[in-house]
């Protein structure tokens, strides 16, 4: 709120007014006490009229106090309190003087009248009258004196001159003193108002600096420093009083792509709009929202259960998506900005440091990114821990195609009679220094970051050009990720590739890995149906390695089912052989082509021939090689 020098002066005027009211009351009571106390000199110096003057003193004193207190209780303006006090001085002087001048002891009275000057002084000694009110009060007292000395009280010319000059001197002196005091009071008021304004300005500058030190410069919400302090406060409340709270981490999906496409100014605007939306949502739940770095935000909020925290997280996710901020460069099927959200709530196993719950929220956020983004994940102790050492892969995977860091090798697939009928495309990745990285490491990272969408499309197109357009093999199979199948435009991308390459969809097979625990979602089934409509074969890879294989066999008609290599390798004992035979019977009853991978010995190949397997694959038959070497083979 703006605060000016005029505001400071008005504030001081208000305080000064309150002080004047207190001092007027104090001054009146003191003046009345002195006034009544002079009843004793009345009885000594003018005893013949003392009863009358004393009675007048008491009546006037009581009336003055009564009038003042009534006005004060009624909260009358200060000026009326001052007028009441001034009137009490004037009435008190005249009310005493009128009966006193009737005294027969003229000598005593002639000296006693000098004390009338006290009434003039009282206007400045006991009160804080304005200059005009003080002059008016003193002037009436002076006028009453001259009337009494010239017309009522018989005195000599010398007496009149001497006492007249004395009273005039008192009048001028007290008026001058009052003028100086009012000037000083005005100066003090101005100086005090200026000092107060400067103090306010300094305080405001301090508050602004404090706010700036705790505020994110871009979005206006709290920064990491303020959030760390808030986290410490909540942690103390949890540790000492078991007041539960939740930490919610929010990350803007594919924000780097947004910046690259639209520029950093639009990126900053995007973050600002998101921050405002988050603040509106969180403020209603008494939570704290801050920017935790880059495109990541954090919410700290009191909550009783994980369900409440998850409900808030889902509301955040929906509200950001409803902002409909255009993001045309996303590698998935969406075209607006979305967020991934990780949630962690205090629990008995939260450890002894606040960093633990933040780490748990970060793991939940990691899980949200790894499962397609634009979703909410609540921390669970069973969530996989990301390997921090693979963080350097993220920027490399994003540029892997342009920098030629990825390549394809092809492993033949044979009939049991030894004829190669198809090849499987396998992706390889190497670091800029030539160091090879295992697919078990870089594929999960690519899925988490979304890079798998571009890498997967590149793999399908490259395999079609290397194998099918050159007729090196009749069929090529390519592994696809669940992230790809959840993308709405994946089937249309495959269709475009087939048209560009001029090949039939029946020559392309896409392998779905059962071990990835892919959820059976409607968009996945629709994508598979669209692919089947193109003639593309759908194979089930690594059957038996996970927990959903039978469900997938029941839900989808696969042309080929690849049995996981571990079942073949376990055939060295009767129990393992029985399991392989049972699995083959199950698949054969479903009418699927059976392909067993991992054939590494002649004995294994002989066993598979005895079992009537349709196709085989393994190092014993053919190693993964480049397309050129495949042609030579």
MIDOTOR-611072 format. One record per residue (C-alpha): y negated, z, x negated; residue in one letter. Coordinates in steps of 0.05 Angstrom, whole numbers, padded with zeros to 5 digits, always signed. Layout:
# residues N
YZXa;...
//
This chain:
# residues 633
+00000+00000+00000x;-00069-00019-00028x;-00114+00039-00047x;-00188+00029-00064x;-00244+00071-00091x;-00271+00077-00020x;-00204+00105+00001x;-00208+00156-00054x;-00278+00176-00034x;-00259+00182+00039x;-00200+00225+00018x;-00245+00271-00022x;-00296+00273+00034x;-00241+00298+00079x;-00221+00351+00029x;-00295+00370+00018x;-00303+00376+00093x;-00244+00424+00097x;-00273+00465+00039x;-00342+00467+00073x;-00310+00494+00137x;-00275+00549+00098x;-00338+00567+00059x;-00382+00566+00122x;-00337+00617+00154x;-00334+00659+00091x;-00409+00653+00082x;-00425+00672+00154x;-00381+00734+00151x;-00414+00756+00085x;-00483+00741+00112x;-00469+00780+00175x;-00444+00838+00134x;-00507+00839+00092x;-00550+00830+00154x;-00518+00889+00191x;-00520+00930+00126x;-00596+00927+00126x;-00594+00972+00187x;-00598+01030+00136x;-00665+01007+00106x;-00690+00998+00178x;-00677+01071+00192x;-00711+01091+00127x;-00773+01047+00126x;-00788+01034+00200x;-00754+01091+00236x;-00797+01085+00298x;-00770+01016+00315x;-00703+01022+00280x;-00661+01032+00343x;-00688+00966+00369x;-00680+00927+00304x;-00610+00955+00293x;-00589+00937+00363x;-00617+00867+00353x;-00579+00861+00288x;-00513+00880+00321x;-00523+00834+00381x;-00543+00775+00339x;-00487+00787+00289x;-00434+00790+00344x;-00462+00729+00379x;-00464+00688+00315x;-00392+00705+00297x;-00367+00693+00367x;-00401+00625+00372x;-00375+00604+00303x;-00303+00624+00316x;-00302+00590+00384x;-00327+00525+00353x;-00277+00531+00295x;-00218+00542+00340x;-00241+00484+00383x;-00241+00441+00318x;-00315+00424+00327x;-00345+00379+00274x;-00367+00412+00210x;-00440+00395+00223x;-00439+00438+00286x;-00410+00496+00247x;-00467+00488+00196x;-00518+00485+00253x;-00489+00548+00282x;-00496+00584+00215x;-00567+00558+00206x;-00585+00580+00276x;-00556+00649+00261x;-00602+00654+00200x;-00663+00635+00240x;-00647+00678+00301x;-00627+00735+00256x;-00694+00733+00220x;-00737+00725+00282x;-00694+00774+00322x;-00706+00827+00269x;-00778+00809+00254x;-00803+00810+00326x;-00788+00884+00339x;-00801+00904+00266x;-00874+00883+00265x;-00887+00933+00322x;-00875+00991+00274x;-00933+01040+00266x;-00917+01049+00192x;-00955+00987+00170x;-00953+01005+00096x;-00877+01008+00094x;-00871+00946+00137x;-00919+00909+00092x;-00870+00918+00034x;-00808+00912+00076x;-00827+00842+00099x;-00814+00816+00029x;-00739+00818+00043x;-00749+00762+00093x;-00743+00715+00034x;-00669+00732+00033x;-00660+00690+00095x;-00688+00629+00057x;-00642+00643-00001x;-00582+00652+00045x;-00586+00580+00067x;-00564+00562-00005x;-00529+00624-00030x;-00479+00634+00027x;-00473+00563+00054x;-00469+00490+00033x;-00521+00461+00080x;-00545+00390+00074x;-00615+00384+00044x;-00648+00369+00111x;-00614+00426+00147x;-00632+00474+00091x;-00706+00452+00092x;-00708+00459+00168x;-00677+00529+00165x;-00723+00553+00109x;-00783+00520+00142x;-00772+00558+00208x;-00765+00623+00170x;-00829+00608+00133x;-00865+00590+00197x;-00842+00654+00230x;-00868+00694+00172x;-00937+00662+00174x;-00942+00671+00249x;-00925+00745+00242x;-00972+00757+00183x;-01032+00721+00212x;-01026+00733+00287x;-00979+00791+00299x;-00980+00837+00239x;-01050+00862+00218x;-01058+00854+00143x;-01113+00844+00092x;-01133+00776+00064x;-01105+00795-00005x;-01038+00814+00025x;-01035+00750+00064x;-01051+00709+00003x;-01002+00745-00042x;-00944+00746+00006x;-00960+00677+00033x;-00956+00648-00038x;-00891+00687-00049x;-00859+00659+00014x;-00883+00588-00001x;-00856+00595-00072x;-00789+00618-00044x;-00789+00560+00004x;-00803+00509-00050x;-00754+00541-00099x;-00697+00546-00050x;-00710+00475-00025x;-00709+00449-00097x;-00646+00487-00112x;-00613+00459-00049x;-00634+00388-00068x;-00605+00396-00138x;-00541+00426-00111x;-00532+00369-00062x;-00545+00318-00118x;-00494+00354-00161x;-00444+00357-00104x;-00453+00282-00093x;-00443+00267-00167x;-00382+00312-00169x;-00355+00277-00108x;-00365+00209-00139x;-00334+00230-00205x;-00276+00263-00170x;-00266+00201-00126x;-00266+00157-00188x;-00218+00204-00225x;-00172+00205-00165x;-00174+00129-00159x;-00159+00122-00233x;-00102+00172-00227x;-00074+00134-00168x;-00081+00068-00206x;-00046+00098-00266x;+00009+00126-00222x;+00017+00059-00187x;+00021+00023-00255x;+00074+00073-00276x;+00113+00063-00212x;+00107-00013-00219x;+00132-00009-00291x;+00189+00037-00268x;+00206-00011-00212x;+00204-00071-00260x;+00250-00035-00308x;+00301-00027-00251x;+00290-00094-00216x;+00321-00161-00231x;+00263-00207-00251x;+00291-00267-00212x;+00319-00241-00147x;+00279-00177-00137x;+00341-00134-00125x;+00364-00079-00172x;+00386-00098-00242x;+00446-00075-00282x;+00409-00014-00309x;+00393+00012-00240x;+00464-00004-00216x;+00495+00033-00274x;+00454+00095-00255x;+00474+00088-00182x;+00547+00081-00203x;+00541+00145-00244x;+00511+00182-00184x;+00567+00159-00138x;+00619+00176-00190x;+00592+00247-00196x;+00595+00253-00120x;+00668+00230-00121x;+00688+00273-00179x;+00656+00337-00153x;+00657+00329-00077x;+00707+00273-00065x;+00655+00229-00032x;+00690+00161-00031x;+00653+00097-00049x;+00669+00024-00059x;+00650-00026-00112x;+00645-00099-00089x;+00637-00154-00140x;+00612-00222-00116x;+00614-00285-00157x;+00583-00352-00137x;+00637-00405-00139x;+00627-00463-00187x;+00555-00442-00202x;+00553-00477-00269x;+00567-00543-00234x;+00511-00527-00185x;+00462-00516-00242x;+00485-00580-00277x;+00478-00622-00214x;+00414-00594-00184x;+00378-00563-00243x;+00362-00492-00263x;+00303-00485-00215x;+00348-00500-00156x;+00400-00454-00187x;+00349-00397-00189x;+00329-00412-00117x;+00402-00409-00096x;+00411-00341-00129x;+00347-00315-00096x;+00369-00337-00027x;+00438-00307-00037x;+00407-00241-00062x;+00363-00237+00000x;+00423-00248+00046x;+00463-00195+00009x;+00406-00146+00013x;+00401-00156+00089x;+00475-00145+00098x;+00483-00085+00052x;+00420-00047+00073x;+00449-00034+00142x;+00508+00002+00109x;+00467+00046+00063x;+00494+00009+00003x;+00460-00014-00061x;+00459-00087-00082x;+00443-00111-00151x;+00451-00170-00198x;+00505-00154-00249x;+00493-00214-00293x;+00489-00290-00286x;+00515-00310-00218x;+00551-00244-00206x;+00527-00191-00158x;+00552-00120-00146x;+00550-00076-00084x;+00559+00000-00088x;+00567+00031-00020x;+00594+00096+00011x;+00658+00083+00049x;+00717+00121+00076x;+00773+00069+00073x;+00791+00004+00038x;+00789-00030+00107x;+00715-00014+00115x;+00700-00041+00046x;+00741-00104+00060x;+00705-00114+00126x;+00638-00111+00090x;+00664-00159+00036x;+00687-00209+00089x;+00620-00205+00123x;+00586-00219+00057x;+00631-00280+00044x;+00618-00308+00114x;+00543-00298+00111x;+00537-00334+00044x;+00578-00392+00070x;+00536-00394+00133x;+00474-00404+00090x;+00500-00476+00082x;+00469-00486+00013x;+00491-00556-00006x;+00539-00561-00066x;+00565-00632-00069x;+00594-00626-00139x;+00648-00576-00123x;+00717-00598-00147x;+00749-00573-00083x;+00743-00594-00010x;+00681-00554+00007x;+00610-00579+00002x;+00569-00514+00008x;+00559-00454-00037x;+00611-00400-00027x;+00629-00335-00062x;+00692-00301-00086x;+00694-00226-00074x;+00733-00169-00107x;+00736-00100-00076x;+00757-00033-00106x;+00754+00036-00072x;+00758+00104-00104x;+00828+00134-00102x;+00866+00191-00134x;+00886+00146-00192x;+00815+00123-00206x;+00815+00157-00274x;+00761+00199-00305x;+00708+00145-00317x;+00668+00102-00270x;+00684+00040-00312x;+00755+00044-00284x;+00734+00027-00212x;+00688-00029-00237x;+00747-00057-00276x;+00791-00054-00215x;+00738-00092-00174x;+00736-00143-00230x;+00812-00152-00228x;+00807-00162-00152x;+00753-00214-00164x;+00797-00248-00215x;+00853-00251-00163x;+00804-00281-00111x;+00785-00336-00160x;+00858-00349-00178x;+00877-00360-00105x;+00828-00415-00087x;+00761-00379-00085x;+00717-00367-00023x;+00761-00308-00006x;+00764-00232-00011x;+00815-00193-00050x;+00822-00117-00051x;+00848-00085-00115x;+00922-00071-00117x;+00956-00039-00178x;+01006-00097-00177x;+00951-00149-00189x;+00962-00189-00253x;+00917-00171-00311x;+00881-00230-00342x;+00889-00241-00416x;+00819-00233-00445x;+00838-00279-00503x;+00842-00339-00457x;+00769-00333-00437x;+00751-00385-00490x;+00795-00436-00452x;+00749-00437-00391x;+00693-00482-00419x;+00745-00525-00457x;+00785-00538-00394x;+00722-00558-00357x;+00709-00612-00409x;+00781-00626-00429x;+00784-00696-00401x;+00719-00719-00432x;+00738-00689-00500x;+00809-00716-00498x;+00839-00647-00503x;+00893-00662-00451x;+00949-00712-00453x;+01013-00729-00417x;+01084-00732-00443x;+01142-00757-00402x;+01213-00730-00397x;+01266-00776-00368x;+01308-00759-00307x;+01378-00787-00307x;+01434-00800-00259x;+01498-00765-00279x;+01524-00832-00304x;+01468-00831-00357x;+01420-00882-00326x;+01346-00861-00328x;+01318-00867-00258x;+01251-00831-00264x;+01207-00792-00311x;+01169-00727-00303x;+01097-00724-00327x;+01082-00660-00366x;+01011-00640-00384x;+00995-00618-00455x;+00931-00584-00479x;+00905-00573-00549x;+00845-00536-00578x;+00791-00576-00614x;+00824-00555-00680x;+00889-00586-00657x;+00925-00521-00639x;+00972-00531-00580x;+00966-00484-00520x;+01026-00470-00476x;+01023-00494-00404x;+01042-00423-00384x;+00974-00402-00411x;+00925-00458-00394x;+00952-00478-00325x;+00938-00409-00293x;+00868-00410-00324x;+00856-00480-00297x;+00878-00457-00228x;+00833-00396-00231x;+00771-00434-00252x;+00784-00495-00207x;+00791-00542-00267x;+00861-00558-00242x;+00831-00603-00188x;+00803-00652-00237x;+00860-00644-00286x;+00911-00655-00231x;+00876-00718-00206x;+00872-00744-00277x;+00946-00730-00288x;+00967-00769-00226x;+00923-00828-00242x;+00944-00829-00315x;+01018-00824-00298x;+01011-00882-00249x;+00976-00925-00300x;+01022-00907-00358x;+01088-00912-00321x;+01084-00948-00255x;+01032-01002-00270x;+01071-01020-00333x;+01139-01015-00298x;+01165-00969-00353x;+01202-00931-00298x;+01214-00938-00224x;+01189-00869-00206x;+01144-00817-00238x;+01139-00745-00216x;+01077-00702-00226x;+01071-00627-00216x;+01017-00605-00166x;+00984-00538-00159x;+00976-00499-00094x;+00902-00503-00106x;+00907-00579-00102x;+00948-00577-00038x;+00896-00532-00005x;+00841-00583-00020x;+00825-00624+00041x;+00812-00688+00002x;+00874-00685-00043x;+00915-00733-00001x;+00857-00782+00004x;+00848-00779-00072x;+00922-00796-00081x;+00913-00854-00033x;+00854-00880-00072x;+00894-00877-00137x;+00952-00915-00106x;+00905-00969-00081x;+00868-00975-00148x;+00934-00981-00185x;+00964-01027-00133x;+01029-00990-00128x;+01072-00964-00072x;+01070-00891-00053x;+01146-00888-00054x;+01145-00893-00130x;+01105-00829-00137x;+01136-00760-00130x;+01096-00695-00128x;+01132-00631-00148x;+01114-00566-00113x;+01132-00505-00155x;+01168-00454-00112x;+01157-00398-00162x;+01082-00397-00151x;+01089-00360-00084x;+01045-00410-00049x;+01025-00387+00020x;+01048-00429+00079x;+00980-00447+00107x;+00964-00500+00157x;+00922-00540+00108x;+00981-00543+00060x;+01028-00570+00114x;+00975-00621+00135x;+00965-00644+00064x;+01040-00653+00054x;+01045-00692+00120x;+00988-00738+00097x;+01024-00750+00031x;+01089-00765+00066x;+01051-00815+00109x;+01031-00851+00044x;+01105-00856+00025x;+01098-00805-00031x;+01161-00765-00044x;+01156-00689-00043x;+01201-00651-00090x;+01214-00576-00093x;+01211-00552-00165x;+01243-00490-00197x;+01284-00474-00135x;+01313-00404-00140x;+01260-00377-00187x;+01217-00346-00133x;+01222-00313-00065x;+01202-00367-00016x;+01251-00423-00033x;+01293-00419+00031x;+01230-00414+00073x;+01204-00478+00041x;+01270-00514+00051x;+01268-00495+00124x;+01195-00515+00134x;+01191-00580+00094x;+01238-00639+00085x;+01241-00649+00010x;+01270-00713-00018x;+01294-00677-00081x;+01306-00604-00098x;+01303-00584-00172x;+01348-00524-00188x;+01316-00476-00238x;+01347-00481-00308x;+01367-00407-00308x;+01424-00419-00259x;+01455-00472-00305x;+01448-00427-00366x;+01482-00369-00330x;+01545-00411-00317x;+01578-00383-00379x;+01606-00327-00335x;+01644-00334-00269x;+01591-00298-00228x;+01536-00345-00252x;+01579-00406-00239x;+01593-00381-00168x;+01519-00373-00155x;+01505-00444-00179x;+01560-00472-00135x;+01534-00434-00075x;+01464-00460-00087x;+01488-00531-00094x;+01527-00525-00029x;+01466-00498+00007x;+01422-00556-00017x;+01475-00608-00003x;+01483-00584+00068x;+01408-00595+00077x;+01417-00667+00055x;+01369-00663-00005x;+01379-00699-00071x;+01399-00647-00123x;+01368-00647-00192x;+01387-00594-00243x;+01340-00584-00302x;+01352-00551-00369x;+01413-00592-00392x;+01419-00575-00466x;+01493-00586-00482x;+01548-00636-00468x;+01588-00581-00435x;+01533-00568-00385x;+01528-00642-00369x;+01603-00646-00359x;+01601-00586-00312x;+01546-00618-00270x;+01586-00682-00264x;+01645-00642-00239x;+01600-00609-00187x;+01575-00677-00163x;+01501-00666-00181x;+01457-00727-00165x;+01408-00723-00223x;+01399-00684-00287x;+01344-00670-00337x;+01342-00634-00404x;+01334-00638-00479x;+01407-00660-00488x;+01390-00724-00450x;+01318-00737-00468x;+01259-00700-00498x;+01188-00705-00471x;+01153-00764-00507x;+01090-00805-00501x;+01088-00866-00456x;+01093-00913-00515x;+01154-00877-00544x;+01185-00877-00475x;+01181-00953-00474x;+01213-00957-00542x;+01269-00912-00519x;
//
